[in-house]
Structure formats: structure tokens, C-alpha cells
Amino acid sequence: MEKFILLAFVDVLLACLLIFQPVICSSNFTDQEALLHFKSTIEVDPTNTMKGGNWNVEANFCDWIGVVCSNRRQRVMALDLSHMGLRGRLSPYLGNLSFLAFLDLRNNSFHGMILIEIGRLCRLKELILEVNQFEGNIPPNLAQCQNLEVMSLAMNRLTGGIPREFGAFPKLQQLNLSLNDLRGEIPSFLGNVSTLQVIKLVKANLTGSIPSILFNRSLTSVILTDNFLSGSLPFDLCYRWPIIQVLALSLNQFSGLLPETLTQCKELLMLSLSYNRFQGSIPRDIDSLQKLQKLYLGANNLTGTIPRTIGNISSLQILMLDDNHIGGGIPSEIGKLVNLNSMVLEQNLLTGEVPQEVLTFLRY
């Protein structure tokens, strides 16, 4: 009888423990363990955020600096340790943060390889590792992060090109691989990413031309500055990219006529085509670009004159037309550009006097 009573008491006690157990369960300890392993790989922590801050077992890991947890499950959803001057390697245990949606380690000194374990983070939406010292190839299995929307690996020491697997991202919107030694051509399979809006491949030692399939995507920003790209722009560029806002192709080897239809890209904020081999003239209806803020056309082979209609682009802040073969006079209408703060017209074939309206602008 006493044995039966004892067993009944134990059952009741266990039931109470199950009912009143804290929110933290074994899976939460997996997150804590992963974070502690990550902490152990940090070699330098100048702000003492991780080594001397609250990154210890005495505090709930959801309260640790840079950690954001979900309210209901108390699982790590975001890890933001950007701009902290940290130095070290990534821990493979990061791959155990199975609920992680945002990982931002930008502007630190992390080195070594980008670990393949990151590819296990199936809920990851943003991966920001820019401005570090990562080296080696870009792991192809990052494409297993099927929910990824933003990826920036810019300003590292990565090599080996863009993995073919990246053409299979179903949700990727922004891709920034700038300032890495990728080499090779812009792969055509990036055109398979139907959700892609922003592509940044600045100073990546790329050659060849822009794949034609990329012109079939509704991109908003195409930034390919400072490579060895060549070819020409399609005459129907704005039909293909109707919502393009930033087109930056400066410091390349593009050639051919400057498309007159560029003025149909009504959403353009910045057009940067300097230091190429474009020919032709500035379109007469340039003032169709009523949202344009920055216009860089310097160091090409442009001829013709500066259209007077340029004075109608009230939003224009920067006008760079230097080192071309542009003739005629300087339009007085430029003096109407109240937001203009920088203008370079040198090394052209301009004639006549500088209009008084423009001189007034130059004084201010």
C-alpha cells in the first residue's frame, strides 16, 4: 500500500513539473550552446561585448547583446554583431541555430572560410557578412537557404566565381558580391532568379558582357562598376528594365551608341556610365528623367551638345560630362538646377562664354 502511495505521489510530482516547467527546453539549450561555441572562437573583442559583457550562462541568452529571440518559442531569430571590431572564425555550431532568420556580422575582422554549416539555416532571410576577411570559395550549399532574400558577402577575399547553385534561389531579392576576386563572367544562371531586384558586383574582376537573360528581369539596381565588362546596351533597355532606379556601369569597356531610349527609364535616380567607350549624344529629351539625381557620362566618346532641356531636371545634384567631345555652348538653363552641387564639364569642345546664370550657380 505504501509503495502504491509513493508511486502515485511521484506521478503527481512529475505531472506538476511538466505543467509548471519554464519556457526554456532542450532545443533552447541547443541555441545557447551554439552561441557559447561561437563566443569561444572569438579571438579579439575590442568592445568587450562578448568576452566581458552579458554573454554568459548567468543571463538568459535571449538577453545577450546582439541576440534577438522569438517571444513564444524563445529561439534565436536574429544575431547582429555588426560594427563591433570582432576578430575570429565562424563556429560550425552556428548551423545549429535552426530558427535563425537574420545573421549580420558586417564590418568586423572575421577570417577563414565561410562555413558550409550556414547552408543548414533553412529559415535564414538575410545573410550579411560584408566587410570582413573571409577567403576561399563561396559555399555552393548557401543555396540551400531557400528563404534567403538578402545576401551580401561584399568586401572580403573570396575567389572562385559565383556558384551555379545560386541560380536556384526562389526568393533572393538582393545579391552583393562586390570587391571580391571572383573573376570570370557574370553567369547567365542568375537570370533564373525571378525575384532578383538588386545585383551588385563592383570591382570583382569580371569579364564578358551582361547576360541577355538578365535583361528579362525587373531589376531596380544594377551596379557593375570597375570591372572589365564589354558589349553594348540594348536599344530597348528601359522596356526590359522598366523600374530601374540605379544603373552603374562606370569603369568598364562598354561601347556602342548611348541608347536614346534611356529617357524612358522614368524611375532612374542614378545613371553612371563614365569611363567606357560609349558614342552618340545626350538625348534631347533628357528631362524625361524627372527623378534623376546623379548623371555620370564622363570619359566616353560622346559628341553633340548639352541639351537645354537638362535644366528642367530639378532633382539633379551631380552632373559629370567631362572628357568627351561635346561641343557648343553651356546652356544657361543649367542655372535653374537649384539642387545641383557638383558639375564637371572640362576636357570637351565647348565654346563661348559661361552664361551669367551658371556663373551665379558656381559662386554658391
C-alpha positions in Angstrom: 0.0 0.0 0.0 2.8 2.4 1.0 4.6 1.6 -2.3 1.4 2.4 -4.3 1.0 5.7 -2.4 4.7 6.6 -3.1 4.3 5.9 -6.8 1.2 7.9 -7.0 3.0 10.8 -5.3 5.8 10.6 -7.8 3.4 10.6 -10.7 1.6 13.7 -9.4 5.0 15.4 -8.8 6.1 14.7 -12.3 2.9 16.0 -13.7 3.3 19.2 -11.8 6.8 19.6 -13.1 5.6 19.2 -16.6 2.8 21.7 -16.2 4.9 24.4 -14.5 8.2 23.8 -16.4 9.9 27.0 -17.7 9.7 28.0 -21.3 13.2 27.1 -21.9 13.5 23.5 -23.2 16.2 21.3 -24.6 16.1 22.9 -28.0 16.7 26.3 -26.4 19.8 25.0 -24.8 20.9 24.0 -28.3 20.8 27.6 -29.2 22.7 28.6 -26.0 25.3 26.0 -26.7 25.7 27.2 -30.3 26.2 30.8 -29.1 28.7 29.8 -26.5 30.7 27.9 -29.0 30.6 30.9 -31.3 31.9 33.0 -28.4 34.8 30.6 -27.9 36.0 31.2 -31.5 36.3 35.0 -31.0 39.9 36.0 -30.8 39.6 39.8 -30.3 36.7 41.6 -28.8 37.7 45.3 -28.5 34.4 46.5 -27.0 34.3 43.5 -24.6 30.8 42.8 -25.7 31.0 39.0 -25.8 34.1 38.3 -23.6 33.2 40.6 -20.8 29.6 41.5 -21.3 26.5 39.5 -20.6 27.3 36.6 -22.9 27.4 34.1 -20.0 25.2 31.4 -18.6 24.2 33.6 -15.7 22.0 35.7 -18.1 19.3 34.4 -20.4 20.9 34.1 -23.8 17.9 35.9 -25.3 19.1 39.0 -23.4 22.7 38.8 -24.7 23.8 41.8 -26.7 23.1 41.2 -30.4 20.7 38.3 -29.8 17.0 38.5 -30.6 14.7 35.7 -29.7 11.1 34.8 -30.7 8.6 35.6 -28.0 6.8 32.4 -28.0 9.5 29.8 -28.5 12.4 31.7 -27.1 14.6 30.6 -30.0 17.3 32.8 -31.6 15.8 34.5 -34.6 18.5 37.2 -35.2 22.1 37.6 -34.5 23.5 41.1 -35.1 27.1 41.7 -34.1 27.9 44.2 -36.8 30.4 47.0 -36.4 32.0 45.6 -33.2 35.5 45.1 -34.4 35.4 41.4 -33.7 38.1 39.1 -34.9 37.9 35.3 -35.2 36.5 32.5 -37.2 32.9 31.3 -37.6 31.8 28.4 -35.5 30.2 25.4 -37.2 27.8 25.4 -34.3 26.1 28.4 -36.0 24.4 25.9 -38.2 22.5 24.6 -35.2 20.6 27.9 -34.8 17.7 26.4 -36.7 15.3 29.3 -36.2 17.8 32.0 -37.3 16.4 34.4 -39.9 18.9 37.2 -39.8 22.6 37.0 -39.5 24.6 40.3 -39.6 28.3 40.2 -38.9 29.3 43.1 -41.2 32.3 45.3 -40.6 34.3 43.1 -38.4 37.5 41.0 -39.0 36.2 37.5 -39.3 38.5 35.3 -41.3 38.8 31.8 -42.7 36.2 30.2 -44.8 32.5 30.8 -44.9 31.3 27.6 -43.3 29.1 25.2 -45.2 27.1 24.8 -42.0 25.4 28.1 -42.7 23.6 26.2 -45.5 21.6 24.4 -42.9 19.8 27.5 -41.8 16.6 26.9 -43.7 14.8 29.9 -42.2 17.5 32.4 -43.0 16.3 35.5 -44.8 19.3 37.9 -44.5 22.9 36.9 -44.6 25.2 39.9 -44.2 28.9 39.1 -44.0 30.3 42.1 -45.8 33.5 44.0 -44.8 35.4 41.1 -43.3 38.4 38.9 -44.3 36.7 35.7 -45.4 38.6 33.8 -48.1 38.3 30.8 -50.3 35.3 29.8 -52.4 31.7 30.9 -51.9 30.0 27.7 -50.5 27.5 26.4 -53.1 25.3 25.0 -50.4 24.3 28.5 -49.3 21.7 28.0 -52.0 20.0 25.5 -49.6 18.8 28.6 -47.6 15.7 28.6 -49.7 14.1 31.6 -47.8 17.1 33.8 -48.3 16.1 37.3 -49.6 19.2 39.4 -49.0 22.8 38.2 -49.3 25.9 40.4 -49.0 29.4 38.9 -49.0 31.0 42.1 -50.3 34.5 43.3 -49.4 36.1 40.1 -48.4 38.8 37.9 -50.1 36.6 35.4 -51.8 37.6 33.7 -55.0 36.4 31.1 -57.4 33.3 32.7 -59.0 29.6 32.6 -58.3 28.3 29.0 -57.6 26.0 27.6 -60.2 23.6 26.6 -57.4 22.8 30.3 -56.9 20.6 30.2 -59.9 18.1 28.2 -57.9 17.2 30.8 -55.2 13.4 31.0 -55.1 13.2 34.2 -53.0 16.5 36.1 -53.4 16.0 39.8 -53.9 19.4 41.4 -53.3 22.8 40.0 -54.1 26.0 41.8 -53.3 29.3 40.1 -54.0 31.3 43.3 -54.7 35.1 43.7 -54.0 36.0 40.1 -54.2 38.3 38.4 -56.7 35.6 36.4 -58.4 36.9 36.6 -62.0 35.2 35.0 -65.0 31.9 36.2 -66.5 28.6 37.2 -64.9 26.8 33.8 -65.0 23.7 33.6 -67.1 22.0 31.4 -64.5 21.5 34.4 -62.3 18.8 35.3 -64.7 16.8 32.3 -63.4 16.3 34.1 -60.1 12.9 35.6 -60.9 12.8 37.6 -57.7 16.1 39.3 -58.1 15.9 43.1 -57.8 19.4 44.3 -56.9 22.7 43.0 -58.2 26.0 44.5 -57.1 29.2 43.1 -58.5 31.6 46.1 -58.1 35.3 45.5 -58.7 35.1 41.7 -58.9 37.5 41.2 -61.9 34.6 40.2 -64.1 34.9 40.0 -67.9 32.5 39.4 -70.8 29.1 41.0 -71.3 25.9 41.3 -69.3 24.0 38.1 -69.9 21.0 38.7 -72.1 18.7 36.8 -69.8 19.4 39.4 -67.0 17.7 42.0 -69.3 14.5 40.0 -68.8 14.2 40.6 -65.1 12.6 43.6 -63.4 15.8 44.8 -61.7 15.8 48.1 -59.7 19.6 48.4 -59.2 22.4 47.1 -61.4 25.8 48.1 -60.1 28.7 46.6 -62.0 31.3 49.4 -61.6 35.0 48.8 -62.1 35.3 45.5 -63.9 36.4 44.5 -67.4 32.9 44.1 -68.9 32.2 44.9 -72.5 29.4 44.8 -75.1 26.7 47.4 -75.7 23.4 48.3 -74.1 20.2 47.1 -75.8 18.2 49.8 -77.5 15.1 48.7 -75.6 16.8 48.7 -72.3 14.0 50.6 -70.5 11.4 48.3 -71.8 13.4 45.4 -70.3 14.2 47.2 -67.1 11.1 49.5 -66.7 11.6 50.2 -62.9 15.4 50.5 -62.9 16.5 53.1 -60.4 20.3 52.8 -60.3 22.3 51.8 -63.4 26.0 52.0 -62.6 28.4 50.6 -65.3 31.3 53.1 -65.0 34.9 52.0 -65.3 34.4 49.2 -67.8 34.8 48.7 -71.5 31.2 49.1 -72.8 30.9 50.6 -76.2 28.3 51.3 -78.9 25.7 54.1 -79.1 24.2 55.6 -75.9 20.6 54.4 -76.3 18.3 57.4 -77.0 15.6 55.4 -75.2 17.4 55.7 -71.9 15.0 58.6 -71.2 12.2 56.1 -70.9 13.6 54.7 -67.7 11.4 57.1 -65.7 12.4 55.8 -62.3 16.2 56.4 -62.7 17.8 58.1 -59.7 21.4 57.5 -60.8 22.8 56.8 -64.3 26.6 56.2 -64.2 28.3 55.2 -67.4 31.6 57.1 -67.1 34.9 55.7 -68.3 33.6 53.5 -71.0 33.6 53.8 -74.8 30.1 54.9 -75.5 29.3 57.0 -78.5 26.4 59.2 -79.6 25.0 62.2 -77.8 23.0 63.1 -74.8 19.3 62.6 -75.6 17.3 65.8 -76.3 14.5 64.6 -74.0 16.8 64.0 -71.1 14.4 66.0 -69.0 12.0 63.0 -69.1 14.1 61.7 -66.2 12.4 63.8 -63.7 13.7 61.8 -60.7 17.3 61.7 -61.8 19.7 62.9 -59.1 23.2 61.8 -60.4 24.3 61.7 -64.0 27.8 60.4 -64.8 28.7 60.3 -68.5 32.4 61.5 -68.3 35.3 59.9 -70.2 33.4 58.4 -73.2 33.3 59.4 -76.8 30.1 61.4 -76.7 29.5 64.2 -79.3 26.8 66.7 -79.9 25.8 69.4 -77.5 24.5 69.7 -73.9 20.7 69.8 -74.4 19.0 72.8 -72.9 16.3 70.5 -71.5 18.8 69.4 -68.9 17.8 72.5 -67.0 14.4 71.0 -66.4 15.6 68.2 -64.2 15.1 70.0 -60.9 16.2 66.9 -58.9 19.7 66.8 -60.5 22.5 67.1 -57.9 25.6 65.8 -59.8 26.4 66.4 -63.5 29.6 64.9 -64.9 30.2 65.2 -68.6 34.0 65.7 -68.6 36.4 64.2 -71.1 34.2 63.8 -74.1 33.8 65.5 -77.5 30.8 67.6 -76.6 30.7 71.0 -78.4 28.5 74.1 -78.5 27.8 76.4 -75.6 27.0 75.8 -72.0 23.2 76.1 -71.7 22.1 79.0 -69.4 19.3 76.7 -68.3 21.8 74.8 -66.1 21.5 77.8 -63.7 17.9 76.7 -62.9 19.2 73.5 -61.3 18.8 74.6 -57.7 19.8 71.2 -56.3 23.0 70.9 -58.3 26.1 70.8 -56.1 28.7 69.3 -58.4 29.3 69.8 -62.1 32.4 68.9 -64.2 32.4 69.8 -68.0 36.2 70.0 -68.6 38.1 68.5 -71.5 35.4 68.9 -74.1 34.9 71.1 -77.2 32.7 73.7 -75.5 32.7 77.2 -76.9 31.5 80.7 -76.0 31.3 82.3 -72.6 29.9 80.8 -69.4 26.4 82.1 -69.0 25.8 84.5 -66.2 23.1 82.2 -64.7 25.7 79.4 -64.5 28.3 81.7 -63.0 25.9 82.7 -60.3 25.4 79.0 -59.5 29.2 78.5 -59.4 29.6 81.2 -56.8 27.4 79.3 -54.5 
